[in-house]
Amino acid sequence: MIGNDLVDLKLAAKQSNWQRKGFLDKLFTPIEQEYILNSDNPFKTVWLLWSMKESAYKAYLQMHNERFFAPKNLTCNLTSKNKGTVLINNTLFFTESEIGEAFIYTVAFTKNHENKFLTDCFRFEHLDFKNQQSQTYQKVLAAFANKLKLPVAQLKIKKNGQDVPQLIQGKMLLNHSFSITHHGQFGAFCIGD
Amino acid sequence: MEKEVLITALKKIVKPYIQDEEAFENLSENTDFIKDLKINSANLVDVILDVEDEFDIIVDNESMEKMLTVKAALEIIETKLSEK
């Protein structure tokens, strides 16, 4: 399984105050809080760890199909500046992050997808939420059409009851693990091989 | 506290975080914070912290886990208020 999450840092600074009382305690374990408080850039570390959790959760949800909000039960471990793992109820996900000035982007994957995924990140011209979602869908559909050698017109994406996007060809559900994300100016998708 | 009063208070709390105005206008017990209101998942924690402040309660991790809908939030608030 594969999941992704992108944080637009400029927007995150506007939308959330990570120094708000209770914020870190509700989202991060004591070990993760130590990573944050001991880092050179606590703000970026907050959003790195958050994108690790969120991307792993999105991969996990494809296997378990029941949503929950328990950020502290998704435990992060950093193995290098931009790589790590997230453990969710005995399932281990590996993460690779791109830590830029404008955004942080993480892909989380189970071992079988290691080095076997396609991902792309892009900047939007318009900031409208619905518009961004449809633009992201168009990008991932084009990538699938190319990969599966199918006409893009035959493919569509539909979210299931748990808000997990699924790839559909005509009326058939195609079983591909993929994930989409967008926040602020940026969007991204990843497709497992 | 009556349910209507609770919903009104909750509506005021979530307003700054919503990204779907139409779903917000039609907010009901069945409204989902993320699926319908498109609240950013990182902002869900702000909703929870605001709920704690507004009602002077503590939302423990176990309760927080289920707090994805207006209905679940109301149940948690009512339970915590009754325990006070």
Interface residues (C-beta under 8 A of the other chain):
Chain A: V7 A12 Q15 S16 R20 K21 G22 F23 K26 L27 W50 E54 R67 F68 F69 A70 P71 K72 N73 F129 D163 H183
Chain B: Y17 Q19 D20 I34 K35 K38 N40 S41 A42 N43 L44 V45 D46 I48 L49 E52 N61 M64 E65 K66 M67 L68
